[in-house]
């Protein structure tokens, strides 16, 4: 999402300056050739909260600082025309109170500075303990675009009439896959042969190994064993080859999808093909395009397949998965992670191959509108922060 937004903005306005605040700038910098990456301190909750309270107190006194030398992220906000949040699905309590609060803090800081805050192309909610802060942030945001209908409904539950979200779509639908020659080079280097039988792409998630995630229900071993058993059944039934496509590599080893994939592969009777390198989003999208069908825990991996016209069975651990598939008219192709069971999973994958033609026909009907709505995010932000007299966007 960040790559698409930055590239589209700079393509149309080369003078636009884009700065990305990341908790792990050393990991993210190589992925953004024409973008400045700085460190975000949002994960240091006491410090980030203190900064917010200081800035909010200044606001109450009617004072807006022209510099903030003790915080590079805030100092950058002071000079920005807009703060655009592209965190995807992190404005929620699905991953716990503290994770959600850490993503709220930069937005609270920006609004205390009087900056225009844009919440762009996201799934949001549900909110429980964070509901008061959510009301504050969303009602004061200059623009809110939501990527699926279920999030619009969750915002309505805040009972805040000042929130008027625009229904758009995920920016990942605008990401162009890498050229075929690059994809062929990657697959050759990974010893992935040209497939002579149907290829099933699979995206497992390190979230399956998070025993504290309230959405997962059973232990990570149970989930991985279910996946392994179901994939073996599909191979036995259809003779497909399975390609594991990791989508996230960190920031810590525990967050690396490759490790989870290896653990699952070790439990399978039919050894799957595995990608071991680290690749850019457009390269992953191109690799996924080589598959005939896809089963994904990672939503953006699923979008990469859907955008290439590939039938997807999505494993949902939050409402974003169901919401996006609903908007494509494909709600039946979501299995909640709590309902994972080997027989159901294998039967659904077999059905996915059997009904691939009908699935693609449905995608051909709804995908053009989804792409159009994704583009609307860019148009809305440009109109807000650039196409005004005398403004050079930052």
Secondary structure, 3 states (H helix, E strand, C coil): CHHHHHHHHHHHCCCCCCEEEECCHHHHHHHCCCCEEEECCCCCHHHHHHHHHHHHHHHHCCCCCCCCCCCHHHHHHHCCCEEEECCCCCCCCCCCHHHHHHHHHHHHHHHHCCCEEEEEEECCCCCCCCHHHHHHHHHHCCEEEECCHHHHHHHHCCCCCCCCCEECCCHHHHCCCCCHHHHHHHHHHCCCCCCCCCEEEEECCHHHHCCCCCCCCCCHHHHHHHHHHHHHHHHHHHCCEEEECCCCECCCHHHEHHHHHHHHHCCCCCCCEECCCCCCHHHHHHHHCCCCEEEECCHHHHHHHHHCCCEEEEEECCHHHHHHHHHCCCHHHEEEHHHCCHHHHHHHHHHHHHCHHHHHHHHHHHHHHHHHHHHHHHHHHHHHHCCCCCCCCC
